[in-house]
């Protein structure tokens, strides 16, 4: 079964480390001007979700959300969450680790899209 959001092994390791430090965490795919399209990581419940936030799935046991209007642009792609060196968004938990989450993507095949519908 195809998933809308997945994570690399490096990302999963960082997620585990963040959960050890902060307890349950969550992600929201940023669409803001300050952080570009970085996935933002928060302690679970710190970001208040609205009716327009869409649950894409889970990575490393952490729920991953995106605003529905942004999802319209990304619905044909699988998000692949990775980690790179450097500082990311000011409000994202991984910033103090000297790493940042990064969203990569790939287009779904026609068969994969059909299975998601």
N, C-alpha and C positions, 0 to 999 in steps of 0.2 A: 504494500500500500504506500502510495506516495504521500509525503507530508509537505505542507506549505512552508514550514520553517524547520531547518536542521542546524546542526552546529558541528564544527570541526573538533577534533580531539583536544586541541589547544584551548578552544573556547570552553569545552566541557570541563577541563581541568581548572580553568579560572572560575567557572561557575561554582564548582565544588569548593574552592578556596573561599569565595565570597560568601557562600552559604554557611561555612564553618565560622566565619567572622560575624556575619550579620543575621543569621537565621534565614528563614524563607525569603526569596527574592522574586522579582518579576521584571519583565522587559516591556518597553513600549518603543516601537519603531518611530524615531523622531522624524518629523517633517519640518521642523522649525528652522528659522534662519540662522540661529547661532550654532547649531550642531549638525547642520546639513541633514544627512540621512543616516546618522549614527543610531544604533540601537541603544537606548538608555536603560540602565539597570538601577533598580530601586529596591529598598526593602519592601517586601510584599505589603500592600495597603498604603504606602506612602504617596503614591500617585492616585488621585481620585479619578476613577474611570467614569465615563458617561455612556449614555445610550448609543453614541456614535462610535464607541470603541469596539473593535472586532477582535475576538480571540482567534489567533492564527493556529496556535498549538502550544507545545511545550518543548523546551530544550533543557536538558539536565534537570528535569523536575521543576523548572521555573516557567510560569505561564508567559506567553509572548503575545502582546496586543499591538494593534495598529488602528488608526482612525479609519472609518469606513470610506471617507472621501479619498484618502491616500491609497487604500486597498484597491480602489478602482483602477489606479495606475499600475499596481503591482500584481494584480490577480492572475496574470499569465506567467508569473515567475515564481520559482522556489527561492526563498531567502536562505542563504547559507551564512550563518554567523561565525565569524572568525575573530582572531585576536592579532593585533600588531603592536609593536613597541611604540611608546609615546603616550601622551596624555590626551584623553578624549574630552567629552563634555564635562563641564564643571559639576554637574549634579549627578553624574553617573558613578556608581560605587567603585568601579574598577580604576578610576583616575589615580588614586593614591598608590596603586600597584605598579605604576609606570607602564601600563598597558592600556589598550582601548579596544573595545569591541568594534568590529567593522562588518557591515553587511555586504556580502557578495550575492550574486544572483545568477540564475540560469533560467532560460525559458522552458516551460513545461512542454512535453511532446503533446500531440493531439490526443493520444491515448490517455496520458496522465490527466489532461484537462477534463476529459470525458469522465474519468473515474472520480474526479473531485466534484463534479456537478450534482 
